[in-house]
Amino acid sequence: MGNAVYYIPIATTILSAGFAWIVFQRWRERRQSTHLMWWAIGIFVYGLGTFAEGFTALFGWHESIFKLWYIVGALLGGAPLAQGTVYLLLPKKLATRLAIGFVTAASICAVLVLLTPVNPALADNHKLAGDVMDWSWVRMLTPFLNLYAFIFLVGGAAYSAFKFHESQNNRRMVANIFIAVGALLPGIGGSFTVFGFTEVLYVTEFVGIILIYIGYRYSVTGRVTPALEPQMATA
């Protein structure tokens, strides 16, 4: 309770909520920009995952919070954000087909997570881990969605940075570098949880969402702080 690092996921949740609202408002202005809708969903989901982590760290382990975390954090992770990038990089019809496949697969996996019995005796009272699930085979489905997220979110941002470098669009290149690094950090932090260093994940998630926000803002306006004038640049 006294460990200040336990409050970092709550800070991440607050930042994610504000960021999601900014992107949602921009999507409302540009209804044809499907990628903005997915980004808003993805950032909101990101915040739900860190909310579950913060709640558990501060108040202890609960089965319902664990299953919320496993679905939105361990299972979905950055996949909804990645789906937004899919709409930017691929033809809309193909992106929509991939979205249908992604939603179908994620829904099936989420139902399996909700159905699987858990063993509270295996839980760490202030940390979240999937080893409490009795149907251990359900955890084997998670890497597929995580791979989808990695390829299109991290890989997509890195590819975009390279293409913008070729076209000498330095602003967009830098923006995508920020997004790629920010998207990669939670995955790096997640690898530390295997060795019991969950606090590293809290820090990398916090820094990650800040870097993604900086990349988004820089891509839209060419500056990190919100502009006072209407934002006319495309994102």
N, C-alpha and C positions, 0 to 999 in steps of 0.2 A: 504493500500500500504506500509505503513511504518512498519507493523508488520513483524518481521523477521521470525515468524513461517510460514508465507505464502510461504516462499522459500523452506521449508522442502520437499514438494512433488516434487519440481524440482530436488533437490538433490537425492531423492529416484528414480526418473526417470533415472537420469544419472547412478546411481549405477546399476539399473535394466538392462539398455542397455548393460553395460559392462559385467555384469553377464550372460545375455542371449547370448552374443557373445561367451563367454568362453565355455558355455555348447553346443552351436551350433557347435563350432569348434571340440569339443570332439565327438559330434555325427557324424560329417563328417569323423572322423577317425574310428568310430565304427558303421557302418551303420546298423548292426544287433541290436543295442541297441535302441529299439523303445522308451524306457522310456526317453532317453536323448533328443529325438526330442520333446516329449511332455513337458519336463521340460523347454527346450529352448522357446517353444511357451508360456508356462505358465508364465515364468519370463518376457517375452516381453509384454504379456497382462497385467501383474501386473504393469509394467512401463507405459503402455498406460493409465491405470486408474489413476495413480498418476500424469501423465502429465495433464489430464483433470482437476484434482483437483487444481493443481498449476496454470494452465492457468486461471481458474475461480477466484481463490483467488487473483490473481494479476491484471487481466484485466476485470473481470466482467462476468456475466452470459450470455451465448449464447446457443441457442437451440441445434445447431449441436454438441457443446462440451458436453452439458448435455446428449444427447442421446449416444454419444460415451462413456461417463463415465458410464452411466447406463448399457450399454451392456458389456463393458470389466471390469468394476469395481463391480457394484452392482449385475449384473446377473452372469457373468462368475466367477469373483473373483479368487479363488484358484483352480477352477475345472480343468483347463488344467494341472496344476501342479499335482493335484490329479490323473489325468489319467495316468501320468507317473508312479506314485506309483502303480497304478493298474497293469501295465505291469510288475512290479517287484514282486508283491505279488501273482498274479493269473496266471493260465495257459494262454498262448498267445491267443488261440482261444477265451476263455471267455473274456479276456481283450479287444480283438478286437470287440467282440459283444457289450460290454459295451461302447466302444469308439464310435461305430456307433450310439448307442442309445443316448449317450451324445451329439454328434454333431448334430443329428437330433433334439433333444429337444432344444438345445441351439439355433439352427438356427431358429426354429419356434418362440421361445421367442424373439429373436433379431428382427425378421420381425415385430412382434406385437409392440415392443418398437418403431421401426421406424415409424409405421403407427399411433400410438396413438397421438392425438392432445395434446398439452401442453398449460398451462395457465401461461405466463410469469409474470402476476401480482402476482402470488403466490411465485415467486422465490426470494430467498435471493441473492442480487447482487454478493456476493463473496463466496457463498457456494452452494453445490449441494445436492439436496434432491428429492426423488421420488414423493413427494406430488404435484408436478406441473402437473403430468400426469392426463389427463381427464379420461382415461380408468383405473380407480384405480384397477380394477380386474387383470390387467396385472402384477401388483406388487405382487400379490398372487402366481405367478409362480416362483418368484425368490428364495424363501426358499428351493425349491426342489433341484435346482442346488447347492445352498449353503450347503445343507445337504450332498450331494454327495461329495463336496469338503472336508467337515469336516470329514466325515467317513474315506475317503481314504487318505487324506493328513495328517491331525492331527492324526487320529486314526491309520493310516497305519504306520506313523513314530513312534508313541508310541509303537505299536505292534512290530515293527522291533527292537526298543531299548530293549524291554523285551526279545525277542528271542536272540539277540546278548549278552545280559547279561547272559542268560542261557548257551550260548556256550562260555562264558568268552572272547568274542571279545570286549574288552573295547573300542577300537578305534571307531568301528562302533556303539556301544551303545551310546557313547557320541555324535557322529555325528548326530544320529537320535533324540536324546534329543534336540539338538540345532534346528533341523529342525521342530520338533513338536512344540516347544515353539515359534519359529519364525512364523510358520503358524497360530498359535492360536492368536497371538497379534493383527493382523488387525481386527479379529472378535471382540475382546474385545474393541478395539478402536471404531469400528463401533457402538457398543451399546451406546457409549457416545454421538454420533451424535443425538440420539433421544432427548436428553436433551439440544441440542444446542452446545455441546462442540466438534465441528468438529476438532479443533486443536489437540485434543487427538489422533484422528485417524491419522493425519499427522505424529505424533511422533511414534505411534505404527507400522505404515507401514514402516517407515524408519528403526526402530530398527529390525522389523521383517525380512526385506530382508537381513539385515546384518547377522542376526543369521542363516538364511537359507543358505547364502553363506558360513559362517563359517562351518556349518554342512556338506555342499557339499564338501568343500575343505578338511576338516578333514577326510571325508570318503574316498576321492580319494588319498590323499597323506600323511595323518597323521600329517599334519601341516596346519596352517591357511594361511600363505603366499604362493604364487605360488612357486613350485619347479623349479630349474634351469635345472634339468635333465628331460628327457622325462617321462611322467606320465604313468606308466605301470600297476598301480593298477586298479582294476575294480571299477566302480561306480554304 
